Amino acid sequence: MTDIKALHDSTRTLVMGVLNITEDSFSDGGLWLDPDKARAHGADMMDDGADIIDIGAESTRPGAKRVSEYDEMARVTGAVKALIAHPGAMLSIDTTRASVAAAALDEGAQIINDVSGGRLDGNLPHVVADHDCLYIVQHWRGWLAGSHDGAAPDADTSHYAHGVLADVRDELMRQVDDVIAAGVDPERIIIDPGLGFSKPGIQHNLPLLAGLDAFKATGYPVLIGQSRKRFIGAMLAEAGITEPTMADKDDVTAALSALCAEHGAWAVRVHDVRRSVAAVKAGELWKQYAQSN
């Protein structure tokens, strides 16, 4: 039986492994679409030290088209059924649909990771309120193509009038207020500044990472999802690595994981679990010695 409160209140930085059951995710689309491959990859990440597996069946990359509700639900519930029996399995569901969230929670998932932060489906916070689970509320100004009567995502969502850190924090807190008003227990909420979502460049993302303490100061645990994002490629380009490999991007992801752990992030969401597990342990050790001096 999962102790949801203990999970929410974790005093060490957790590692969340990404399991994309999609055709078109930006870094590994199509690799784990086959149910057997998805189950094996999820199990491998848990064996590599992932505390949580985040299962997503709909890509949220720029320009992605919506997956049908039927397909998303079938993929997600199939993966939950396959992985929930793994010893110690902690499963998060990356969805913006209330129906998918409800079905996955009924199958044993413990976390809902809503990249829209309650904006795309107003029923989703109510589903969370009716279950003993955690709810990750992410900042995002845009939406998937087709979400609003076929409308394309707003192309001008990366202007932050008061600075990206202040605007993202304030907008995210308004999202949190809204989901609490819908009945979600504040002690079940995790916040995520949404790196890469309406934040295309280094100048949009590094202030959020450097300002992690500002998000922690809200009193909510903070999830950071930096893995393989476009701004990491831009960081490598700034360092003179103009054609980075996936390994290069995973190395930078792991370095950021260590820094996030040193600054007390609740969890980091990554594709390469093994690298970030080691990095988080190093960051935790750094924090331990810094606090003792």
N, C-alpha and C positions, 0 to 999 in steps of 0.2 A: 504494500500500500504506500503510495507516494505521500510524503509529508509536504504539502504545498507551501505551508508557512516557512518551513525550514529551507525549501528551495528558494523562495522569494528573499529570505533573509540571509542567504549564503554570505559568509565572510571571506571566501576566496573567489577569485575570478574563475568562472566556468568557461568551458570551451563548447561551443555549439557547432556541430558539423552540418554542412549544407547537403541535403539530398534533393536534387532537382529532378523531378520526374516529368520532364518537359522536352519538347522538340527543339526549342529555340532559346534557352537561357544563354546568357552572353558568353560564358566560359566553358560550360559542359553540357549544353543542350543536346539531347539525344543519347547521351552515354548511358543513362540509367533508366530509360523509358521501359525497357523490358522488366517485368516484375521480378524475375529471378535475379537479374543484375542489380536492381534497386535494393532488394533484400540483402544481397551479399555485400553491397557497398555500405549500406547502413550498419550492418554487423561489423564490417571491417573498421569503420570509423569508431564504433564503440570500443572495439578491441584496441584501437590506437589511443584510446583515452578520452574520447568525446563524452562529455557529461550529458549532452542533449543532442538529439538528431532533429533538425528542422526540415520537415517534409513539405515541399512545394510542388504543385502540379500546374502552375500557371506562371509563365515568365513575366517579370515586371521590367525588363530592359526597355530602353527607349524604342518606341515604334512597335512593340509587341502587340499582337492581336489577342483578344480574349479567347480562352478555352471555354467550351460549353460547360454548363453546370454539371451535366451528366458525366462528361469525361473527367472533369476535375474531381468530382466526388468518388468515382470508381477508382481512379488512380490513388487518391489519398487514403481511402478506407482500405484498399488492398494493401498498401504499404504499412499502415498501422497494424492491421491484422498480422502481417508477416513479421513485424519487428517487436511488437509488444511483449512477445514471449521471451525475448532475449533478456538474460539476467540484468536487472538494474536499468532496463530501458526507460528513458525519459524522452518523450516525443512531443515536439512542437509542430504546429501546423501553420504553414505560411499561406494564409488565405484571406480574401476580403469578402467572402460569401458566408452569410449566416448559416445556410443549409449545410455547407461543407464543414464548417466549424462544429455544428451540432452533431453531425454524423461521426466525425472523427473523435469528438469527446465521448460519445456513447460507446465507441470502440476501445477507449482507454487512453487516448491522448491526454496530456496534462497541461499543455500551453497552447494558446492561440497567438500567433504572430501576425498582426494585421498591419501591413505596410501603409494602409490608408488611414490608420489611426481612428477608425470608426466613421470615416467620411463616405465610403463607397456604398456600404450597406448598413442603414440605420438599425437594422435588426440584430446585427452581430453583437454589439455590446449587451443587448438583452439576453442573447444566448449565453454569453460569458457569465452574466449575472446569475443565471439559473444553474450554473455548474461550478464545482469547486476546482477551479483551474486558474492559471496565471494568464494575464492579458498584456501582450506587448503592444504598446501604443506608439506608432512611429510617425514622425513628422514627414509629410509629403504634400506638396501643393498641387501636383499633377494627378492625372488618372490615366488608366489604360484606354487605348483607342476602342471605341464601341461601348464604353461604360455608360455614357450619357447620350442615349439615342443616336449612336453612331458618331458622336463628336470626337474630333481628334484631341489629344492632350493639349493643354495650353502651352504654347511655345515660349511664353515669356514668364517663366516662374522662377527665374534665378536672380531677380533684382531684390536686394534686401536693403530697404530704405534706411534702417537704423543699424546696419551692420549684421552680418549673417548670424553671429552668435546671439545677439540680443533678439533678433526677429525670430529665429528658430526656437529659442527657449520660450519666448512669449507665446508663439503660435502653438507650440507643443503643449504648453500648460493649458491653453484654451481647449485643445482637443481632450486633454485629461479631464478637465472640468465637465465637458459634455458627456464623456463615458461614465463618469461618476453620477451625473444627473440621470443617466439611463439605468442606474442601479448597480454598477460595478463597484465592488469593494475596493477602496483605495489600497488596502493591504495586499491586493492581488495584481497591482499594476506595475509593469516595468516600462521605462521610457527608452526610446531610441531616436537620436537626432536625425536619422535617415541619410547617412552619407551617400552621396551620388544621386539622391532623389531630389530633383529640382536644384541640384548643386553640381554642375558639370566640371568645375575647375579646382585646381589646388587652392585658390583663394577662397573657395566656398567651403572646402572640407577640412583643411588643416586648422582654421580657427576653431572649428567644432571639436577637433581632437585636442588641441591645446587648451580649450576651454572646458574640458571634461568635468573639472571641479564645479563649474557653474551649473551643470546639469545635476551633479550629485547633490548640490546644495538645495535642490528642490525637495529632497527627502525620498525620492524614488530611485530604486536601483536602475542602472544604466546599461543597456546593451549597445555594443558598437559593432557595426557590420561593415568593415573596411575591405573585406577580402576581394582581391582582383579588380577593384573598382577602377574606372577610367582615370581617376586622379593619381592612382599609383603608377600607371604608365607615364603620366605627365611628370611625376616626381623622378622617375628613372630617366626620362628624357632630359630633365634639368641637370641630372648627374652625368650626362653624356652617354647614357645607354639608350640609343634611339630605336633599337629593334629588340625590346626585351622579350625573353622567353617566359613561359608560364612559371618556370622555376624562379626566375628573377622576381616576378610579381609576388610569388608566394614567400620569398625571402623578405621582401619589404612588408608584406602582410604580417609575417611573424614578428618582425621588429616592432611594428605598431602594436601587435598583441602584447608584447612585453611591456611597452610603455603604458598601455591601457591597464594592464594588471598592476603595474607600479602605482598608478593613480586610482586604483580601486574600482574599476569597471565591474559590473555584475557578471558580464559575460562578453566574449568576442565570438562573432559568427564567421566561420571560415570554411574554405573548401579543403585545404590541406591541414588535416587535424594534427598529424604527427608533429609538423613543424611548430604549430602554435601551442600545442601542449607543452613542449619543451620551453618555448618562449615565455609562456605564462608562468611556468614554474620559476624561471629566472627572474621575471618581473616581481613575482611574489617574494622571492628571497631578497631582492634589492629593497623592496618596501620594508621587509622585516628588519633589515640592518639599518635602514635610514631611520626607522622609528626608535631604534635602540640607542641612537647617538644623540 
